[in-house]
């Protein structure tokens, strides 16, 4: 599995199933740049990220949804079931991935 590094302005996320490999990348980055390890991703660009014990990742945007409902005066509307089937497996092989957020110190 490839190691993934996603960068947005002054934040980056390192994704890989092996925490040891993630730590080596963080050490290499820290030897060159002044970085701060913020731990596992909880919130990124307004998206809440939940890493579940089975290795799956759940993402949602409740603040954005609430903002849209207020904007269109729909706070009292009835919720509907999601159009996507629940517990759908999107990949043939399930891999545990760790999302670690690193940011340079101010």
N, C-alpha and C positions, 0 to 999 in steps of 0.2 A: 504494500500500500504506500503510495507517495505521501510525503509530508507536505502539508498545505500551509502556506503563510498568506493570509489575507491582510492587506494594508489599506487603511483609510485615514488620511491626514496624519495624525500623530498616534493612532492606535493600530495595533496589529493583533491578529489571532493566529495561533499556531494549532494546527489540527493534525493529530496522528493517534493511532490506537496504542502506541507505546509511550508511556509517560517518560521513560528514560531518554528516548530520542528527543522528546520535546525539551527536556531539561538540558540536553547537550546544546541544542539550538539556542536556548535562552542564555546559557553560559557564554557561547560564542558571541552572541549579540551584546551581552553585558561587558565582554572584554573590549569591545570596540565603541559602544555607545553607553550613555548613562540611562539605563532603563529601570522601570519599576514593574514588578510582577503583580498584577491585580487579581490573580487566581482564575478560577473557572469563570467563564462568561455567564453573567446573569442578565445583562441588558446591553444591547448593542444597537445604536442608531434607532432607538425607540422600540426595538423588538426584544421581548422577553425570551430568554433561552433557558430551557429546563433540561438538564441531562438526567435521564431516568436510569435507575439501577440496572435495567436490562440492556443498556448501551444505546437505546434510542434517544432521539432528541425531539423535544416538543417546543415549538415556537408559537408565539401569539403576540398581538398588538392591542391589548385592551384599552390603553390610553388613546390610541388613534381611533379606535372604534367608538369610544365614548365621545371624542371630539366631533366625529362625523355625525353621530346621533344628535348631539346638541345643535350642531350647525343647521341641520335640516329638521329640527324640532320633532325628533322621533324617539326621544328618551323613553316614552311610555309604550313603544311598539312591542309586540309580542315576539320573542325570539323564535327562530326556526332552526331545525336540525341542519347540520352542515351538509352541503351537497356531496361531499366526498365520503366514500365508505370508510368507516372506522377500522382501525387496526390493519389497514392495507399495507402490504409489504412492498416497498418500492424497489428493493434490490434482491437479487437471488441470494446473496450472501450477507448475513448480518454481521457487522463489525462494530466493536466498541470503539468510539472515538472520544478523545478528550479535547475540549475547547479551552484554551488558555489565552487570556487577554493580557497583553503587555503594552505598557505605555511609557514613553520617556518621562523622566522626572522633570517637573517644572523648575 
